[in-house]
Every structure is written in C-alpha cells, then in structure tokens.
Amino acid sequence: MIRHGDVLLKKIARIPKGDRKDLPREHGRPVLALGEATGHRHVVVGECEAFTIADRAFMKMIERGQIVHYADPGHSAVSTDHARCDVPAGAYEVIQPRQYLYGEQIRVTD
C-alpha cells in the first residue's frame, strides 16, 4: 500500500469491469483528493487513467509517476505537508480513510 496524506493506494491485480466516470482533473492532471477545509489537492503527475466505478475510485499508472500535494488550485505552490510520493506503474484502488462518529461513517476531511 502507498499512503500520501489522506489518500491510500492499494495495489490490485486488475481493475474491475463497469461503467467508468473520470475523476476531476486540473491542468490535465487527475485529482485524487481535495481538502475541503484547506483547498489543497493530491494530484497525479505522470501518465495515468483515474476514474470511479460504482462509487469506488481506481487509478492505472501507465508508467512510473508521482502524487504531489498542491496547496492551491493553480498548482503553483507545492505544499510541504506531504513529500512527493513515487507510484510505480500498475493498477490501484484509491481509498480515502473513513472515520466513525456516533455510529455514523463519514469520509475523513482536512
């Protein structure tokens, strides 16, 4: 598993079949997670496909790439909160941790 802040990449043998919906992109790069409170982004740099199938996110890295943590929507300021993270070529499920609050499951936000 690869962890980059509040994003986990779980290596999988193959991506399941199903209708794909592309993840949002900024400046041509897939955004794996958006910090609702701070506006930061976890963005993939490198050739990849990133999408959801039945509300689960997946990514296929065509060649080795990186996840970069940008502090602003313009991708001009790389955040120092998380170092760049190398991602080998392959298929991954993209997981955002969940927390439990009074019997309710919610996605972790930052």
KAWO-V354138 format. One record per run of one state. SS is the DSSP state (H for helix, E for strand, C for the rest). FROM is the first residue (numbers start at 1). LEN is the number of residues. Records with the same first field share a line. If there is no record, write none. Layout:
SS->FROM-LEN ; FROM-LEN
This chain:
C->1-1 ; 5-2 ; 13-7 ; 23-2 ; 27-2 ; 35-6 ; 46-2 ; 54-2 ; 62-3 ; 71-7 ; 79-6 ; 88-2 ; 96-2 ; 102-2 ; 108-3
E->2-3 ; 7-6 ; 20-3 ; 25-2 ; 29-6 ; 41-5 ; 48-6 ; 56-6 ; 65-6 ; 78-1 ; 85-3 ; 90-6 ; 98-4 ; 104-4
